[in-house]
């Protein structure tokens, strides 16, 4: 001890009192956890978020709710249910649109799609090689068999066309007669 200062001798750990002010054992050094586990958890969370975002983005790219149709020569005996509710349109359809979503009974459509590929119907004038809309059935459809069944009892139909989207209220079937 140094008599001039009258204090404790210098301790290299920086605590002049030895850790415990009451003379006990020195305080244990605080445990230091590494940042490795925290970084690993953050990396996993980031990976899940990025993968989810990529899935959401790519899901919209390949799922084009393109209308599907196929020619049908046979008539399947089935009639649409009379008590099936038809959804009311939420907004008026523009009259100038050639989109088949706006086709009405009595109008004609023509296929501008490639032969053997997906059909691309447009509303047109009634001329040779066009299709007259005999019946329009709005509401959920499940595909080709459903469309064929719905048009089965429509007198004079030669072809059918259906639009199946992720939102069932937008689905419809057109029963057509080739001119």
C-alpha positions in Angstrom: 0.0 0.0 0.0 1.0 3.5 -0.7 0.8 5.5 2.5 0.3 8.8 0.6 -2.9 7.9 -0.9 -4.3 5.6 1.8 -6.3 3.6 -0.7 -6.4 0.2 -2.2 -3.7 -1.0 -4.5 -4.3 -0.8 -8.3 -6.1 -3.8 -9.7 -5.7 -4.6 -13.4 -9.3 -5.6 -13.9 -10.4 -2.0 -13.3 -12.3 -2.6 -10.0 -10.3 -1.1 -7.2 -12.5 -2.9 -4.6 -12.1 -6.5 -6.0 -15.7 -6.8 -7.3 -17.7 -7.0 -4.2 -17.9 -3.9 -2.0 -18.5 -6.1 1.0 -15.4 -8.0 0.7 -16.8 -11.2 -0.9 -15.6 -12.9 -4.1 -15.1 -10.8 -7.1 -18.2 -10.5 -9.4 -18.1 -13.0 -12.2 -17.6 -11.6 -15.7 -20.9 -11.2 -17.5 -21.4 -14.0 -20.0 -21.3 -12.8 -23.6 -23.4 -14.7 -26.1 -22.2 -14.6 -29.6 -24.3 -13.0 -32.3 -24.3 -16.2 -34.4 -27.7 -17.5 -33.3 -29.3 -14.1 -33.9 -27.9 -13.8 -37.4 -29.0 -17.4 -38.2 -32.6 -16.7 -37.1 -32.7 -13.4 -39.1 -31.3 -15.2 -42.2 -34.0 -17.8 -42.0 -36.7 -15.2 -41.6 -35.4 -13.2 -44.5 -35.2 -16.3 -46.6 -38.8 -17.2 -45.8 -40.0 -13.7 -46.7 -38.1 -13.6 -50.0 -39.3 -17.1 -51.0 -42.9 -16.1 -50.1 -42.7 -12.9 -52.1 -41.2 -14.8 -55.1 -44.0 -17.4 -54.9 -46.7 -14.7 -54.7 -45.1 -12.8 -57.7 -44.6 -15.9 -59.9 -48.1 -17.3 -59.1 -49.6 -14.3 -60.8 -47.4 -14.7 -63.8 -48.4 -18.2 -64.9 -52.0 -18.2 -63.8 -53.6 -16.2 -66.5 -57.3 -16.9 -66.1 -57.5 -17.4 -69.9 -60.9 -18.5 -71.2 -61.0 -22.0 -72.4 -63.3 -23.5 -75.0 -63.5 -26.6 -77.1 -65.8 -27.6 -79.9 -68.4 -30.1 -78.9 -70.5 -32.2 -81.3 -72.2 -34.4 -78.7 -75.0 -33.2 -76.5 -75.0 -34.3 -72.9 -78.4 -34.5 -71.2 -78.1 -31.9 -68.5 -79.9 -28.6 -67.9 -78.6 -25.8 -65.7 -80.4 -25.6 -62.4 -83.3 -23.2 -62.4 -82.6 -22.2 -58.9 -79.0 -21.3 -59.5 -78.4 -17.7 -58.5 -77.0 -15.4 -61.2 -74.7 -12.8 -59.8 -75.6 -9.2 -60.6 -72.9 -7.3 -62.4 -71.2 -4.7 -60.1 -70.6 -2.2 -62.9 -72.1 -1.7 -66.3 -70.1 -3.3 -69.1 -69.0 -1.0 -71.8 -71.1 -1.5 -75.0 -68.1 -1.0 -77.3 -66.1 -3.9 -75.8 -65.5 -6.9 -78.0 -64.5 -9.1 -75.0 -66.6 -12.3 -74.7 -67.3 -11.5 -71.1 -69.9 -9.0 -72.3 -71.5 -11.3 -74.9 -75.3 -11.5 -74.7 -77.8 -13.9 -76.1 -78.4 -13.2 -79.8 -74.9 -11.7 -80.4 -72.2 -13.4 -82.4 -68.6 -14.1 -81.6 -65.7 -15.3 -83.7 -62.5 -17.1 -82.7 -59.4 -15.2 -83.5 -57.1 -17.7 -81.7 -54.7 -20.0 -83.5 -56.1 -23.3 -84.8 -55.7 -26.0 -82.2 -54.6 -23.5 -79.5 -56.5 -21.5 -76.9 -59.5 -19.8 -78.4 -59.7 -16.1 -78.4 -63.3 -15.0 -78.8 -64.3 -11.5 -79.8 -67.8 -10.2 -80.2 -68.5 -9.6 -83.9 -71.2 -9.3 -86.5 -73.1 -12.4 -87.4 -71.4 -13.7 -90.5 -70.1 -17.0 -91.9 -67.8 -18.9 -89.5 -69.1 -16.9 -86.5 -70.9 -18.4 -83.5 -74.3 -17.1 -82.3 -74.7 -17.0 -78.6 -77.8 -19.2 -77.8 -77.5 -19.1 -74.0 -75.3 -17.5 -71.4 -74.9 -19.2 -68.0 -73.3 -17.0 -65.4 -71.8 -18.5 -62.2 -69.2 -20.9 -61.1 -68.0 -23.4 -63.7 -65.5 -26.3 -63.2 -64.4 -26.8 -66.7 -65.1 -28.6 -69.9 -67.5 -31.3 -68.6 -69.5 -28.7 -66.7 -69.8 -26.4 -69.7 -70.8 -29.4 -71.9 -73.4 -30.4 -69.3 -74.8 -26.9 -69.0 -75.2 -26.6 -72.8 -76.5 -30.1 -73.2 -80.2 -29.2 -73.3 -79.8 -25.9 -75.2 -81.5 -26.7 -78.5 -79.4 -26.2 -81.6 -76.0 -25.6 -79.8 -72.9 -26.9 -81.7 -70.1 -25.5 -79.5 -69.6 -24.2 -76.0 -67.1 -21.8 -74.4 -66.3 -21.3 -70.8 -64.4 -18.7 -68.7 -63.1 -20.0 -65.4 -61.3 -17.5 -63.2 -60.1 -17.5 -59.6 -63.2 -15.5 -58.7 -66.2 -17.7 -59.3 -68.6 -14.7 -59.8 -66.7 -13.9 -63.0 -67.2 -17.4 -64.5 -69.6 -18.0 -67.3 -70.5 -20.5 -70.1 -71.6 -19.6 -73.6 -73.7 -22.1 -75.6 -73.0 -21.4 -79.2 -74.3 -22.3 -82.7 -71.9 -22.2 -85.6 -73.2 -20.2 -88.5 
